[in-house]
Amino acid sequence: MRPLFHPAIEDIRPEGILHALSDPERAMIYAQIAGIGAGGACTAFASMGDRVIPKSSLSQHIKILREAGLIHCERQGVEMRNRSRCGEVDERFPGLLAAILGAYAHLSEKTPES
C-alpha cells in the first residue's frame, strides 16, 4: 500500500481548514475525532445520530480532513486509526478550530421555531 499524505504543520493553510470543515457532516466527524483524543477507527464514525454514512462517503470525508492537516491516519491491520492534530493546528492558528466547532455547536442547539 502506498503511504498516506499528511501535510507538515507549516503547510497547513486556513483556507484548507475552512474547506474541510465547511461540510457539517465532516465537521461532526472531526469533532468526534478531536473528542476521542487517542484516536478512533473509521468505523466508529459511520453513524451520525440516526443517519448511517456510507463507507465510500466516510472514506472521502476522512481523506479531506487528513489532507487539510486536521487529522493523522495510521493503518493498523485492516483498520484505519485517526487522531486529531488539534493541538498542532491550534498552535499555528489559535482559536480557529474552537470558533468553527463552536459555531456548529451553536447551530445545533437552536431549535426550529414553530
C-alpha positions in Angstrom: 0.0 0.0 0.0 1.2 3.5 -0.7 1.8 5.8 2.2 -0.8 8.3 3.3 -0.2 12.0 2.7 -0.1 14.2 5.9 0.9 17.8 5.4 3.6 19.3 7.6 2.2 21.8 10.1 3.8 24.7 8.3 2.0 23.7 5.1 -1.5 23.8 6.6 -3.5 26.7 5.4 -6.6 28.3 6.9 -8.5 28.0 3.6 -7.8 24.2 3.7 -9.2 24.0 7.2 -12.2 26.1 6.3 -12.9 24.0 3.2 -12.6 20.7 5.2 -14.9 21.9 7.9 -17.4 23.6 5.6 -19.4 20.4 5.4 -21.5 19.9 8.5 -21.2 16.1 8.4 -17.4 16.3 8.1 -17.3 18.9 11.0 -19.2 16.4 13.1 -16.8 13.6 12.2 -13.8 15.9 13.1 -15.4 16.9 16.4 -15.8 13.3 17.3 -12.2 12.5 16.4 -11.0 15.6 18.4 -13.1 14.5 21.4 -11.6 11.0 21.4 -8.1 12.3 21.6 -6.3 8.9 21.5 -7.7 8.1 18.0 -10.5 6.0 16.8 -11.2 3.6 13.9 -13.1 4.9 10.9 -16.0 2.6 11.6 -16.6 4.5 14.9 -17.8 7.5 12.8 -20.1 5.5 10.4 -23.2 6.8 12.0 -24.3 10.3 12.9 -27.3 10.2 15.1 -29.9 8.3 13.2 -28.1 8.5 9.8 -25.6 5.9 8.6 -22.8 7.3 6.4 -21.8 5.0 3.5 -18.3 3.7 3.7 -17.3 5.5 0.5 -18.5 8.8 1.8 -16.8 8.3 5.1 -13.5 7.5 3.4 -13.8 10.7 1.3 -14.5 12.8 4.5 -11.5 11.3 6.3 -9.3 11.9 3.3 -10.3 15.6 3.1 -9.7 16.0 6.9 -6.3 14.3 6.6 -5.2 16.3 3.5 -6.3 19.6 5.3 -4.0 18.6 8.1 -6.7 18.2 10.7 -6.1 14.5 11.4 -3.4 11.9 11.3 -4.3 8.5 10.0 -2.5 5.3 10.5 -3.2 1.8 9.3 -3.4 -0.9 11.9 -4.2 -4.2 10.2 -7.4 -3.7 8.4 -8.4 -0.7 10.4 -7.5 2.9 9.9 -6.9 4.7 13.2 -7.4 8.5 13.3 -6.2 11.1 15.7 -6.7 14.8 15.8 -3.9 17.2 15.2 -5.9 19.8 17.1 -3.0 20.9 19.4 -0.7 21.5 16.5 -3.3 23.3 14.4 -4.3 25.4 17.4 -0.7 26.5 17.9 -0.5 27.6 14.3 -4.0 29.2 14.2 -5.1 30.0 17.8 -8.8 29.7 18.3 -9.7 28.9 14.7 -10.9 25.3 15.3 -12.7 26.3 18.5 -14.6 29.1 16.7 -15.6 26.8 13.8 -16.7 23.9 16.0 -18.4 26.3 18.4 -20.4 27.8 15.6 -21.7 24.3 14.6 -22.5 23.6 18.3 -24.4 26.9 18.5 -26.4 26.0 15.4 -27.3 22.5 16.6 -28.6 24.0 19.9 -31.1 26.1 18.1 -34.5 24.6 17.6 -36.7 25.4 14.6 -39.4 27.9 15.5 -43.0 26.8 15.3 
